[in-house]
């Protein structure tokens, strides 16, 4: 199977776009992780909470799950 120069350029352009998009998404994910971690650290310190306490840690996990669910619902839009 032969690929024309035009097809090759299109394939390269599509792959480049895909790779750049993945890199941006990874950067956003990493940045969001760091921001959330800082926020948790600051608030547990401000509230003098011991994050090593399993009940405190589970409360934080449950709150993050709730936030994630609400964000997913927001992205999906109103139910029909």
C-alpha positions as a Markdown table, in Angstrom:
| # | Residue | x | y | z |
|---|---|---|---|---|
| 1 | Unk | 0.0 | 0.0 | 0.0 |
| 2 | Unk | 1.4 | 3.4 | -1.0 |
| 3 | Unk | 0.7 | 6.6 | 0.7 |
| 4 | Unk | 0.8 | 9.9 | -1.2 |
| 5 | Unk | 2.7 | 12.9 | 0.2 |
| 6 | Unk | -0.6 | 14.6 | 0.8 |
| 7 | Unk | -2.0 | 11.7 | 2.8 |
| 8 | Unk | 1.3 | 11.5 | 4.8 |
| 9 | Unk | 1.1 | 15.2 | 5.6 |
| 10 | Unk | -2.5 | 14.8 | 6.8 |
| 11 | Unk | -1.5 | 11.8 | 8.9 |
| 12 | Unk | 1.4 | 13.7 | 10.5 |
| 13 | Unk | -0.8 | 16.7 | 11.1 |
| 14 | Unk | -3.5 | 14.6 | 12.8 |
| 15 | Unk | -0.9 | 12.8 | 15.0 |
| 16 | Unk | 0.8 | 16.0 | 15.9 |
| 17 | Unk | -2.6 | 17.5 | 16.9 |
| 18 | Unk | -3.5 | 14.4 | 18.9 |
| 19 | Unk | -0.2 | 14.4 | 20.8 |
| 20 | Unk | -0.4 | 18.1 | 21.6 |
| 21 | Unk | -4.0 | 17.6 | 22.8 |
| 22 | Unk | -2.8 | 14.7 | 25.1 |
| 23 | Unk | 0.0 | 16.8 | 26.5 |
| 24 | Unk | -2.4 | 19.7 | 27.3 |
| 25 | Unk | -4.8 | 17.3 | 29.0 |
| 26 | Unk | -2.0 | 15.7 | 31.0 |
| 27 | Unk | -0.8 | 19.2 | 32.1 |
| 28 | Unk | -4.3 | 20.2 | 33.1 |
| 29 | Unk | -4.7 | 17.0 | 35.1 |
| 30 | Unk | -1.4 | 17.3 | 36.8 |
| 31 | Unk | -2.0 | 21.0 | 37.6 |
| 32 | Unk | -5.4 | 20.2 | 39.0 |
| 33 | Unk | -4.0 | 17.4 | 41.1 |
| 34 | Unk | -1.4 | 19.8 | 42.6 |
| 35 | Unk | -4.0 | 22.5 | 43.2 |
| 36 | Unk | -6.4 | 20.0 | 45.0 |
| 37 | Unk | -3.5 | 18.6 | 47.1 |
| 38 | Unk | -2.5 | 22.1 | 48.2 |
| 39 | Unk | -6.1 | 23.0 | 49.0 |
| 40 | Unk | -6.5 | 19.9 | 51.1 |
| 41 | Unk | -3.2 | 20.5 | 52.9 |
| 42 | Unk | -4.1 | 24.1 | 53.6 |
| 43 | Unk | -7.6 | 23.4 | 54.9 |
| 44 | Unk | -6.7 | 20.5 | 57.0 |
| 45 | Unk | -3.9 | 22.6 | 58.6 |
| 46 | Unk | -6.2 | 25.6 | 59.1 |
| 47 | Unk | -8.9 | 23.4 | 60.7 |
| 48 | Unk | -6.2 | 21.5 | 62.7 |
| 49 | Unk | -7.4 | 18.2 | 61.3 |
| 50 | Unk | -5.2 | 15.2 | 61.4 |
| 51 | Unk | -5.2 | 13.7 | 57.9 |
| 52 | Unk | -3.7 | 10.5 | 59.3 |
| 53 | Unk | -6.9 | 9.9 | 61.2 |
| 54 | Unk | -8.8 | 7.4 | 59.0 |
| 55 | Unk | -12.2 | 9.0 | 59.6 |
| 56 | Unk | -10.8 | 12.4 | 58.6 |
| 57 | Unk | -9.2 | 10.9 | 55.5 |
| 58 | Unk | -12.4 | 9.1 | 54.5 |
| 59 | Unk | -14.4 | 12.3 | 55.0 |
| 60 | Unk | -12.1 | 14.0 | 52.6 |
| 61 | Unk | -12.4 | 11.2 | 50.1 |
| 62 | Unk | -16.2 | 11.2 | 50.3 |
| 63 | Unk | -16.2 | 15.0 | 49.8 |
| 64 | Unk | -14.0 | 14.6 | 46.7 |
| 65 | Unk | -16.3 | 11.9 | 45.3 |
| 66 | Unk | -19.3 | 14.2 | 45.7 |
| 67 | Unk | -17.5 | 17.1 | 44.0 |
| 68 | Unk | -16.5 | 14.8 | 41.1 |
| 69 | Unk | -20.1 | 13.5 | 40.7 |
| 70 | Unk | -21.4 | 17.1 | 40.7 |
| 71 | Unk | -18.8 | 18.1 | 38.2 |
| 72 | Unk | -19.7 | 15.1 | 35.9 |
| 73 | Unk | -23.4 | 16.0 | 36.2 |
| 74 | Unk | -22.6 | 19.6 | 35.3 |
| 75 | Unk | -20.7 | 18.6 | 32.2 |
| 76 | Unk | -23.5 | 16.3 | 31.1 |
| 77 | Unk | -26.0 | 19.0 | 31.4 |
| 78 | Unk | -29.6 | 18.9 | 32.8 |
| 79 | Unk | -31.3 | 15.5 | 32.7 |
| 80 | Unk | -34.0 | 15.1 | 30.1 |
